[in-house]
């Protein structure tokens, strides 16, 4: 359908102009010729590319059936559906035309919203959802773009792709997912039968975005997003104030434990009662009257604080600060709305200014991405938070004897409970360490050694790894490699008088388990240090409590620069947040310069540099550009692209005319694959290189033109060195049931680092282990230097490896093949 085509839809509805385009639909402003030219919104379905005929037919049936069901809804908070018709073999929905703007547009134009306004919007949407759920309809795609704000209404739109609660048809074999991933709960991403709980999670993600200015998960790419939603807690809110317990309740991963609609409505009502509107704050559309808002009984006469001058709650110093929001984590809005909006002017290319709340959509009237300093605080006098404590939340009590936070009606706030549990474990453990002498016939656990009649002090090395879940094979390789290091030390009596054992705890790659595992390690007096974890999400919850207890921690896997360099590492002075934390692998800041040196050595002198404006992408290209020009190379063009863009014809022309002999892309494989393919099709017959974000099988399957392209990955294959081959041989002889994997050799070296540190402490103490060995171990690790199975092992002043190593891979015969592995530094 087009404006230029004067045909009537169903012989009745005349198209006037297109007002929105999304992944599942296209929306037009139209006129109902049979009702005296009444304005309507006309929505047609847009099929995903490559859809098979059977899936197309099934999707058509479901779309039409659910749209007809939405006609039965009658509620001021639900957009009215007038008609469902067919046009050119596809269903078309005729809806009321609402003049207003979406919540997404409001965030883009004015930054994050005040707490009270967000609570009002949430209460209105909840009321609309109660009507829908009562009719057996699950919306399935609640997001800021589908919440419309008018002068007197908050309207939930786009029930056209809602899934009836009693529907059983699912396109499981095609892999089609209905909804917007940034706002989808784990069970929806997994493809389970939808329930009202799905909508409550999506509402929580939407309200989080409104009050914080960005979605709850700051990750890039669909795969990484899905992993984060399944395994990581949402980023702790900074500006939500009394909304924090509401967001935590709605964003509970287990739908059986997620707050229900009635309880969520009561929690929002409590927020509204505790947050009277300021005198200069107008009532928002659909907002309840101030006469209905009861004053806060805790402070009946307290004046309303200035929202800008009121002090923010003290942050928890044990929690690693969250990284700058990644623009890719804020999805390109999908304007499946029936609101009338003017087309947006082209967005100028500019460097991102974090935090970037959203990427403008074609239906918006503004193209900017402001982050206004809107920060609404409750009128009640805030209770100051002590350093190390979470802010006090409404309807929550703390039983200090158990170290647990109990949320409204008995639901636990996991993050608060974990932190309190860790603190109590640290207090219980204290600083007094005692050591027992175990005879060899008692040392039957992992790593035990010694001759008959001998005795040795037992030192336990903790291992935190995912031993269950999707990453369990990697976690098992880490645990086994640590065990092999302990066995090797015991068999060779590397530290006379000391027997090493391994104590492995499962984190399931779930950050929620980081703090409890840290507490268990700290409370075990024999544990002197910890190896792990694998991923950065767990590290952010494991490392701070270990550091507070003074326990050394060496990671073989996580690469987040903030853990060693601080949150301002890219823009300001670097500062080490945890003096007990070290790692044996390179970090994200090493890849760009490493790639530059490889390209320069490959006689590439003219480079065209592209990134997707994400934190990951810009970090790669910044380091690459600086190193490449330092080496004498020339950057002949730079450009940033929308990570959701899939048409690069114009860019391909510019790259071809630049004369570049290589292209570098900082970003992820889902954008890189079509970019590479279209460059080749346009005659740009030069390799495209990227970081580990494109080192994925998905890059190969989506890009038939990938042959010859390049990518870097952190670490080197063990097979490529004599020491690595020896490690693999010994690992095989130990008869472990799981392979060592990519991170096994780095876990071995991390464990050997602790073993060498124990040896240094014992040697300095005249051959015996001192009572304060745990406190002395971080300093001993800092001074470590030895040849490991992955190469030289030593640490700089920040705890990062002095010898970061990476590998270049190339696409050859449809697969990733090793080109070279080398140090990341010159």
C-alpha positions in Angstrom: 0.0 0.0 0.0 1.3 3.5 -0.8 0.0 7.1 -0.6 0.4 7.3 -4.3 -2.0 4.4 -4.9 -5.5 5.8 -4.5 -7.1 2.4 -4.0 -9.4 2.0 -1.0 -8.6 -0.6 1.6 -11.5 -3.0 1.7 -13.3 -0.5 -0.6 -13.7 1.8 2.4 -10.5 3.2 4.0 -8.5 5.8 2.0 -4.8 6.1 2.9 -3.5 9.6 3.5 0.0 9.2 4.8 2.3 6.7 6.4 3.0 7.6 10.1 5.0 4.6 11.3 6.9 1.5 10.4 8.0 -1.3 12.6 9.2 -4.9 12.5 5.7 -6.4 12.3 3.6 -3.6 10.8 3.2 -0.4 8.9 0.8 2.3 10.1 -1.0 4.8 7.9 -3.3 7.7 8.6 -6.5 7.1 6.7 -10.1 8.3 6.2 -13.2 6.1 6.6 -15.2 7.0 3.5 -18.3 5.4 4.8 -18.3 7.4 8.0 -18.0 10.9 6.6 -14.2 10.9 6.3 -13.5 10.0 10.0 -9.8 9.7 10.6 -8.5 6.3 11.4 -5.2 4.5 11.8 -4.7 1.7 9.2 -2.2 -1.0 10.1 -0.9 -3.6 7.7 1.2 -6.6 8.6 4.8 -6.7 7.4 6.3 -10.2 7.2 9.8 -11.0 8.3 12.2 -11.5 5.3 12.7 -15.1 4.2 9.5 -16.4 5.8 8.4 -19.7 4.4 4.9 -20.1 2.9 3.6 -22.3 5.7 4.9 -19.9 8.4 3.4 -17.0 6.5 0.0 -18.6 6.4 0.2 -19.6 10.1 1.2 -16.1 11.0 -1.6 -14.6 9.0 -4.2 -16.8 10.7 -2.9 -15.9 14.2 -2.6 -12.2 13.4 -6.1 -12.0 12.1 -7.6 -14.1 14.9 -5.9 -12.1 17.7 -6.7 -8.8 16.1 -10.4 -9.8 16.0 -10.2 -10.7 19.6 -8.8 -7.3 20.4 -12.0 -5.8 19.0 -13.8 -7.1 22.0 -11.8 -4.9 24.4 -13.4 -1.7 25.6 -11.3 0.4 28.0 -10.0 4.0 27.9 -6.5 2.6 28.3 -6.7 0.3 25.3 -6.7 1.6 21.8 -10.0 1.0 20.1 -10.0 -1.4 17.2 -12.8 -0.5 14.7 -12.4 -3.3 12.1 -10.3 -6.1 10.8 -10.3 -6.6 7.1 -8.3 -8.2 4.3 -6.4 -6.4 1.6 -4.3 -8.2 -1.0 -4.4 -11.4 0.9 -3.2 -9.9 4.2 -5.1 -8.8 7.3 -5.4 -5.0 8.0 -6.4 -3.5 11.3 -8.4 -0.3 11.5 -8.0 1.6 14.7 -8.8 4.9 16.3 -6.3 7.6 15.4 -4.8 9.0 18.6 -3.1 12.4 18.5 -0.3 12.4 20.9 3.2 10.9 21.3 4.6 7.6 22.5 6.3 7.2 25.7 9.5 6.4 23.7 9.2 9.9 22.0 8.7 11.5 25.4 11.9 9.9 26.7 13.9 10.9 23.6 12.7 14.5 23.7 12.9 15.2 27.4 15.1 12.5 28.9 14.1 10.2 31.7 10.7 10.9 33.3 10.1 11.9 37.0 9.4 9.0 39.4 5.8 10.1 40.0 5.0 10.4 36.3 6.3 6.9 35.6 4.3 5.5 38.5 1.1 7.2 37.0 1.8 5.7 33.6 2.5 2.3 35.1 -0.8 2.4 37.1 -2.7 3.3 33.9 -1.1 0.6 31.9 -1.7 -2.0 34.6 -5.4 -1.1 34.6 -5.6 -1.6 30.9 -3.8 -4.9 31.2 -6.3 -6.1 33.8 -9.0 -5.6 31.2 -7.0 -7.5 28.5 -6.0 -10.3 30.7 -9.5 -10.7 32.0 -10.5 -11.2 28.3 -7.8 -13.9 27.9 -5.5 -11.7 25.9 -1.8 -11.4 26.5 -0.3 -8.3 24.8 3.3 -9.8 24.2 4.9 -6.6 23.1 4.6 -3.9 25.8 7.4 -1.3 25.3 7.7 2.5 25.3 6.7 2.7 21.6 3.4 1.0 22.3 2.4 3.3 25.2 0.7 6.5 23.9 0.4 9.7 25.9 -2.4 12.1 25.2 -3.8 15.1 27.0 -6.1 13.0 29.1 -5.2 9.3 28.5 -2.5 6.8 28.7 -3.3 4.3 25.9 -1.8 0.8 25.3 -1.7 0.0 21.6 -0.7 -2.7 19.2 -2.8 -5.6 20.4 -2.7 -6.7 16.8 0.2 -9.1 17.6 -1.1 -10.0 21.0 -1.2 -13.6 21.8 -4.5 -15.1 23.2 -3.8 -16.8 26.5 -5.5 -19.9 25.4 -3.9 -20.1 22.0 -1.7 -23.1 21.3 -0.4 -22.4 17.8 3.3 -21.6 17.9 5.8 -21.2 15.0 8.5 -23.1 16.9 10.1 -24.7 13.9 10.7 -21.4 12.2 12.3 -19.7 15.2 10.0 -16.6 14.9 9.7 -14.6 18.1 6.9 -12.1 18.4 7.8 -9.1 20.5 10.8 -6.8 21.2 13.7 -8.6 22.9 14.8 -5.7 25.1 11.4 -6.0 26.9 10.8 -9.7 26.7 11.0 -12.0 29.8 13.1 -15.2 29.8 10.2 -17.5 29.3 9.1 -15.5 26.2 12.6 -15.6 24.7 12.6 -19.3 25.3 9.3 -19.6 23.3 7.1 -20.8 26.1 3.3 -20.4 26.0 2.6 -16.8 26.9 0.9 -15.8 30.2 -0.1 -12.5 31.8 3.2 -12.7 33.7 5.0 -11.9 30.3 3.3 -8.6 30.2 4.2 -7.7 33.7 7.9 -8.2 33.0 7.6 -6.1 29.8 5.8 -3.4 31.8 8.7 -3.5 34.4 11.2 -3.1 31.6 9.2 -0.2 30.1 8.9 1.7 33.4 12.6 1.1 34.0 13.4 2.6 30.6 11.2 5.6 31.4 12.7 6.4 34.8 16.3 5.5 34.0 16.5 6.6 30.4 17.7 3.2 29.1 16.5 -0.4 29.1 17.4 -2.6 32.1 20.0 -4.7 30.2 23.0 -2.9 28.8 24.2 -5.5 26.4 24.7 -5.6 22.7 23.4 -8.2 20.1 20.4 -10.6 20.4 22.5 -13.5 21.6 24.2 -11.4 24.3 20.9 -9.9 25.3 19.2 -13.3 25.6 22.1 -14.6 27.8 21.8 -11.5 30.0 18.1 -11.9 30.4 18.5 -15.5 31.3 21.5 -15.2 33.6 22.1 -11.7 34.8 20.2 -9.3 37.1 19.0 -6.1 35.6 21.2 -3.1 36.1 20.5 -1.6 39.5 18.3 1.5 39.0 19.9 4.9 39.9 17.1 7.3 39.6 14.1 5.2 40.5 13.9 6.0 44.2 10.7 4.4 45.6 10.1 2.7 42.3 13.0 0.3 42.9 11.1 -2.4 44.7 8.3 -2.2 42.0 10.9 -2.7 39.2 12.6 -5.5 41.0 9.3 -7.2 41.6 8.2 -6.9 37.9 11.7 -8.0 36.6 11.8 -11.2 38.6 13.1 -13.9 36.2 10.9 -16.7 37.5 7.3 -16.0 36.3 6.0 -18.0 39.2 7.8 -15.6 41.7 7.0 -12.5 39.7 4.7 -10.0 41.2 1.0 -10.2 40.2 -1.0 -7.3 38.7 -3.0 -6.6 41.8 0.1 -6.5 44.0 2.0 -4.4 41.5 -0.9 -1.9 41.4 -0.8 -1.6 45.2 2.9 -1.0 45.1 2.5 1.7 42.5 -0.3 3.3 44.6 2.2 3.3 47.5 4.7 5.2 45.4 2.1 7.7 44.4 1.0 8.3 47.9 4.6 8.8 49.0 5.4 11.1 46.0 2.9 14.0 45.8 3.2 16.1 42.7 5.4 19.2 43.0 3.6 22.5 42.7 5.3 23.3 39.4 4.7 19.9 37.9 1.6 19.6 35.7 -0.6 16.6 35.9 0.3 14.2 33.2 -2.2 12.6 30.7 -4.3 10.0 32.4 -2.8 10.8 35.8 -5.0 10.6 38.9 -5.9 13.8 40.7 -3.7 15.0 43.4 -6.7 15.0 45.7 -6.6 11.2 45.5 -3.0 11.1 46.6 -2.6 10.8 50.3 0.3 12.7 52.0 3.2 10.6 53.3 2.4 9.8 56.9 6.1 9.7 57.7 6.5 13.4 57.0 3.1 15.1 57.0 4.5 18.6 56.9 7.9 18.2 55.3 8.5 20.5 52.4 9.1 18.9 49.0 12.8 18.8 48.3 14.2 20.4 45.2 14.6 17.5 42.8 17.9 18.8 41.5 19.5 19.7 44.8 18.3 16.7 46.8 21.3 14.4 47.5 21.2 11.1 45.7 21.4 7.9 47.8 25.0 6.8 48.5 26.1 4.1 46.1 27.2 0.7 47.3 31.0 0.8 47.1 31.1 -3.0 46.9 29.2 -3.1 43.7 31.2 -2.5 40.5 29.6 0.6 38.9 27.6 -0.3 35.8 29.2 0.7 32.5 28.1 3.5 30.3 24.8 2.6 28.7 25.4 1.1 25.3 23.3 2.6 22.6 22.7 -0.8 21.1 21.0 -1.8 24.4 18.5 0.9 23.7 16.5 -0.6 20.8 15.6 1.3 17.7 12.0 2.0 18.6 9.4 0.1 16.5 6.6 2.6 16.0 3.7 0.1 15.8 1.5 2.8 17.2 -1.5 4.5 15.9 -0.5 8.0 17.1 -0.1 10.6 14.4 3.5 11.7 14.2 5.5 13.8 11.8 8.4 12.0 10.0 11.7 12.6 11.6 14.5 14.5 9.8 17.7 12.6 9.1 19.7 12.0 12.2 23.1 13.7 11.8 26.2 11.5 12.3 27.9 12.3 15.5 29.9 10.6 18.2 27.7 9.1 20.9 27.2 11.0 24.1 26.5 8.5 26.8 24.1 7.7 28.1 22.0 7.5 24.9 18.5 6.6 25.9 17.1 5.5 22.5 17.7 5.7 18.7 15.2 7.8 16.9 12.5 6.1 14.9 11.1 7.3 11.6 7.8 8.1 13.2 9.3 10.5 15.7 9.2 14.3 15.3 12.6 14.7 16.8 16.0 13.1 15.9 18.0 14.0 19.0 18.8 11.8 21.9 18.8 14.1 24.9 19.4 12.9 28.4 17.8 15.6 30.4 18.6 15.8 34.2 15.0 15.0 35.2 15.2 13.4 38.6 12.1 13.3 40.7 12.3 12.4 44.4 9.6 11.6 46.9 8.3 14.4 49.0 9.1 12.5 52.2 12.4 13.3 53.8 14.8 10.6 52.4 16.4 8.2 54.7 20.2 8.5 54.1 21.9 5.3 53.1 25.1 4.4 54.7 28.0 3.4 52.5 27.7 -0.2 51.5 23.9 -0.3 52.0 21.2 -0.3 49.4 18.7 2.6 49.7 15.8 1.8 52.0 12.8 0.8 49.9 9.0 1.0 50.5 7.2 -2.0 52.0 10.5 -3.7 52.8 11.8 -4.9 56.1 15.2 -6.4 57.0 15.7 -9.1 59.4 19.3 -8.5 60.4 19.6 -11.8 62.1 19.1 -13.6 58.8 20.7 -11.0 56.5 17.7 -11.1 54.2 15.5 -8.3 52.7 11.9 -9.1 52.6 9.9 -7.3 50.0 6.2 -6.6 49.9 4.1 -9.7 50.9 7.1 -11.9 51.5 8.9 -11.7 48.2 12.7 -11.5 48.7 14.8 -8.8 47.0 17.5 -11.0 45.7 20.2 -8.4 45.2 19.8 -6.9 48.7 19.7 -10.3 50.3 22.8 -11.4 48.6 24.7 -8.3 49.7 23.6 -8.5 53.3 24.3 -12.3 53.3 27.9 -11.6 52.1 28.4 -8.9 54.7 27.2 -11.2 57.5 29.4 -14.0 56.3 32.4 -11.6 56.3 31.6 -10.5 59.9 31.2 -14.1 61.0 34.4 -15.3 59.4 36.4 -12.4 61.0 40.1 -12.0 60.4 41.4 -14.8 62.5 42.6 -17.8 60.5 43.6 -21.1 61.9 45.3 -23.9 60.2 45.0 -27.7 60.7 47.6 -30.3 60.0 46.0 -33.2 57.9 47.7 -36.5 57.7 47.9 -37.9 54.2 45.4 -40.7 54.9 42.8 -38.0 55.7 43.6 -36.0 52.5 41.4 -38.0 50.1 39.9 -35.0 48.3 41.0 -33.3 45.1 44.8 -32.6 44.9 45.8 -34.6 48.0 49.4 -35.9 48.0 52.2 -36.9 50.3 54.0 -40.0 51.5 53.1 -42.3 54.3 53.3 -40.7 57.7 53.8 -37.2 56.4 51.7 -34.2 57.3 51.0 -31.0 55.6 49.1 -27.8 56.0 46.0 -27.8 53.7 45.5 -24.8 51.6 42.2 -24.6 49.7 41.9 -22.7 46.4 38.4 -21.7 45.6 37.0 -22.0 42.0 34.0 -20.1 41.0 32.7 -21.3 37.6 29.4 -22.2 35.8 29.1 -25.9 36.5 25.5 -26.0 35.4 23.6 -24.3 32.6 24.5 -23.4 29.1 28.2 -22.6 29.9 28.8 -25.6 32.1 31.3 -27.2 29.6 33.5 -24.2 29.9 33.1 -24.1 33.7 34.0 -27.8 34.0 37.1 -27.1 31.9 38.1 -24.3 34.3 37.5 -26.5 37.4 39.4 -29.5 36.0 42.3 -27.3 35.0 42.5 -25.8 38.4 42.5 -29.3 39.9 45.3 -30.3 37.5 47.4 -27.4 38.8 46.8 -28.5 42.4 47.7 -32.1 41.6 50.8 -31.0 39.8 51.9 -28.9 42.7 51.3 -31.7 45.2 53.0 -34.4 43.2 56.1 -32.2 42.7 56.0 -30.9 46.3 56.2 -27.4 44.8 55.5 -25.9 48.2 57.1 -28.1 50.9 54.7 -28.7 53.8 51.6 -27.5 51.9 48.9 -29.6 50.2 46.6 -27.9 47.8 42.9 -28.7 47.4 40.2 -27.3 45.2 36.8 -26.1 46.4 34.6 -25.5 43.4 31.3 -23.6 43.6 28.8 -23.4 40.8 27.7 -19.9 39.7 25.6 -21.0 36.7 26.9 -17.9 35.0 24.2 -16.1 37.1 25.4 -12.9 38.8 22.9 -13.4 41.6 25.2 -16.3 42.8 28.3 -14.3 42.9 27.9 -12.7 46.3 26.7 -15.9 48.1 29.6 -17.8 46.6 32.0 -15.1 47.8 30.5 -15.4 51.3 31.1 -19.1 51.3 34.7 -18.8 50.2 35.3 -16.1 52.8 33.8 -18.1 55.7 36.0 -21.1 54.9 39.2 -20.4 56.8 41.3 -22.7 54.6 40.4 -20.8 51.4 43.3 -18.4 50.6 42.3 -17.3 47.1 39.7 -17.8 44.4 40.1 -18.6 40.7 37.3 -17.3 38.5 34.7 -16.4 37.5 34.2 -16.9 33.8 32.0 -14.1 32.8 32.0 -10.4 33.7 28.4 -10.4 35.0 29.3 -12.7 37.8 32.6 -10.9 38.4 30.7 -7.7 39.2 28.9 -9.4 42.1 31.7 -11.8 43.2 34.8 -9.5 43.2 33.6 -6.6 45.5 32.8 -8.8 48.5 36.0 -10.8 48.1 38.0 -7.6 47.9 36.2 -6.3 51.0 37.3 -9.4 52.9 40.9 -9.1 51.5 40.7 -12.3 49.6 42.8 -12.5 46.4 40.9 -13.4 43.2 42.5 -14.3 39.8 40.2 -14.6 36.8 40.9 -16.6 33.7 38.0 -15.3 31.7 36.2 -12.0 32.2 37.3 -9.0 30.2 35.3 -6.0 31.5 37.8 -3.1 31.8 35.9 -1.5 34.7 36.9 -4.3 37.0 40.6 -3.2 36.9 40.6 0.3 35.5 37.4 1.9 37.0 34.3 3.2 35.3 36.0 6.2 33.7 38.9 4.3 32.1 38.0 5.5 28.6 37.6 9.2 29.3 39.5 10.0 32.4 42.3 8.9 34.8 42.3 5.2 35.4 41.9 4.0 39.0 42.0 0.5 40.3 38.8 -0.3 42.2 39.8 -3.7 43.8 43.4 -4.3 44.9 42.8 -8.0 45.3 41.6 -8.7 41.8 43.8 -9.9 39.0 43.3 -11.7 35.6 45.4 -13.8 33.2 43.6 -12.7 30.0 43.6 -9.7 27.8 40.7 -7.2 28.1 38.4 -5.4 25.6 40.9 -2.4 25.4 43.6 -4.6 23.9 41.9 -5.7 20.7 41.9 -2.5 18.6 45.7 -1.8 18.9 46.4 -5.5 18.3 44.3 -5.5 15.1 46.1 -2.3 13.9 49.5 -3.9 14.3 48.3 -7.0 12.4 46.9 -4.9 9.5 50.0 -2.8 9.3 52.2 -5.8 9.3 50.0 -7.2 6.5 51.0 -4.1 4.4 47.6 -2.5 4.7 48.2 1.2 4.6 44.8 2.8 4.0 42.0 1.8 6.3 38.3 2.7 6.4 37.0 2.5 9.9 33.4 1.9 10.8 31.6 1.3 14.1 28.1 0.8 15.4 28.3 3.6 18.1 28.2 1.0 20.9 30.6 1.2 23.9 32.3 -2.0 22.6 32.5 -0.8 19.0 33.9 2.7 19.8 36.4 1.3 22.2 37.7 -1.0 19.5 37.9 1.7 16.8 39.4 4.3 19.1 42.3 2.1 20.0 42.7 0.8 16.5 42.8 4.3 14.9 45.3 5.6 17.4 47.7 2.7 16.9 47.3 2.5 13.1 48.1 6.2 12.6 51.0 5.9 15.1 52.5 3.1 12.9 52.2 5.4 9.8 49.0 4.1 8.3 46.3 6.4 6.9 42.6 6.3 8.0 40.9 7.3 4.7 37.4 7.4 6.1 35.4 7.0 9.3 31.7 6.4 9.8 29.2 5.3 12.4 26.2 3.2 11.4 22.9 2.3 13.0 23.4 -1.2 14.5 20.0 -2.1 13.2 20.7 -0.9 9.7 20.9 -3.6 7.0 21.2 -1.5 3.8 24.7 -0.1 3.2 24.7 0.8 -0.5 25.7 4.4 0.0 28.5 3.4 2.5 29.8 0.8 0.1 30.2 3.5 -2.6 32.1 5.7 -0.2 34.4 2.9 0.8 35.1 1.9 -2.8 35.9 5.5 -3.8 38.2 6.0 -0.8 40.8 3.5 -2.1 40.9 1.7 1.2 42.8 -1.6 1.2 41.1 -2.9 4.3 37.9 -2.1 6.3 37.7 -2.3 10.1 34.3 -2.7 11.8 33.8 -2.2 15.5 30.6 -3.9 16.5 28.7 -7.2 16.3 28.2 -9.9 13.8 24.5 -9.2 13.1 25.4 -5.8 11.6 28.8 -6.8 10.3 27.5 -9.7 8.2 25.3 -7.7 5.8 27.9 -4.9 5.8 30.6 -7.2 4.6 28.4 -8.9 2.1 27.2 -5.6 0.5 30.8 -4.2 0.4 31.9 -7.3 -1.6 28.9 -7.1 -3.9 29.7 -3.4 -4.6 33.2 -4.3 -5.7 35.1 -3.5 -2.5 37.3 -6.6 -2.7 39.3 -6.0 0.5 39.1 -7.9 3.8 36.9 -6.6 6.6 38.2 -7.1 10.1 36.5 -6.9 13.5 36.9 -7.8 17.1 35.5 -10.8 19.0 32.0 -9.3 18.5 32.0 -10.7 14.9 33.9 -13.9 15.8 30.7 -15.9 15.8 29.2 -18.7 13.7 26.3 -16.4 12.9 28.6 -14.1 10.9 29.4 -17.0 8.6 25.9 -18.3 8.2 24.5 -14.8 7.4 27.3 -13.8 5.1 28.1 -15.9 2.0 30.8 -13.3 1.1 32.7 -13.7 4.3 35.7 -15.5 2.8 38.9 -13.7 3.7 37.5 -11.6 6.4 39.3 -11.3 9.8 38.5 -11.2 13.5 40.4 -11.1 16.7 39.6 -13.2 19.8 41.0 -12.9 23.3 43.6 -15.5 24.1 45.6 -18.0 22.0 44.9 -21.7 21.3 46.9 -24.0 23.7 47.9 -26.2 20.7 50.1 -23.4 19.3 52.8 -23.5 22.0 55.0 -26.3 23.5 53.8 -25.5 27.0 50.2 -25.5 25.9 50.6 -28.9 24.2 52.2 -30.3 27.4 49.2 -29.0 29.4 46.8 -30.6 27.0 48.7 -33.9 27.2 48.7 -33.9 31.0 45.0 -32.9 31.0 44.2 -35.9 28.8 46.1 -38.3 31.0 44.2 -37.1 34.0 41.1 -38.6 32.4 38.7 -35.6 33.0 35.4 -36.3 31.3 35.1 -32.7 29.9 37.6 -30.9 27.6 39.7 -28.1 28.9 38.1 -25.7 26.5 39.4 -22.3 25.5 39.7 -21.0 29.1 41.1 -24.1 30.7 44.8 -23.2 30.2 44.1 -19.7 31.6 42.4 -21.2 34.6 45.5 -23.5 35.1 47.7 -20.4 35.1 45.4 -18.5 37.4 45.6 -21.4 39.9 49.3 -21.7 39.5 49.5 -18.0 40.3 48.0 -18.6 43.7 50.2 -21.6 44.2 53.3 -19.5 43.5 52.0 -16.8 45.8 51.6 -19.3 48.6 55.1 -20.5 48.0 56.4 -16.9 48.2 54.5 -16.3 51.5 55.8 -19.6 53.0 59.4 -18.8 51.9 59.2 -15.4 53.4 58.0 -16.8 56.7 60.8 -19.3 57.2 59.1 -22.3 55.5 55.8 -22.2 57.4 52.4 -20.7 56.5 51.7 -17.6 58.7 48.4 -17.0 60.4 47.8 -13.9 58.2 48.5 -15.7 54.9 45.2 -14.6 53.4 46.1 -11.0 53.9 49.6 -11.4 52.5 48.5 -13.3 49.4 47.4 -10.3 47.2 50.8 -8.7 47.5 52.5 -12.0 46.6 50.2 -12.3 43.6 51.1 -8.8 42.5 54.7 -9.7 42.5 54.3 -13.0 40.6 56.2 -13.7 37.4 56.6 -17.1 35.9 56.2 -19.0 32.6 52.8 -20.4 32.4 51.1 -22.8 30.0 49.7 -19.8 28.1 53.0 -17.8 28.1 54.6 -15.4 30.6 52.4 -14.6 33.6 52.7 -11.3 35.4 50.5 -8.4 36.4 50.6 -4.6 36.0 49.6 -2.0 38.6 45.9 -2.5 37.8 45.9 -6.3 38.1 45.7 -6.9 34.4 48.2 -9.3 32.7 51.4 -7.7 31.5 51.4 -10.1 28.6 47.9 -9.9 27.0 47.6 -12.3 24.1 45.1 -12.4 21.3 44.5 -14.4 18.1 43.7 -13.4 14.6 41.3 -15.6 12.8 40.3 -15.6 9.1 37.3 -17.1 7.3 38.6 -19.9 5.1 36.4 -22.5 3.4 33.4 -21.5 5.4 35.0 -21.6 8.9 37.1 -19.6 11.2 40.8 -20.6 10.9 43.7 -19.4 13.1 46.0 -16.9 11.4 48.3 -15.9 14.2 48.4 -15.5 17.9 50.6 -12.9 19.5 51.0 -10.4 22.3 48.5 -7.6 22.4 51.3 -5.0 23.2 54.2 -4.1 20.9 
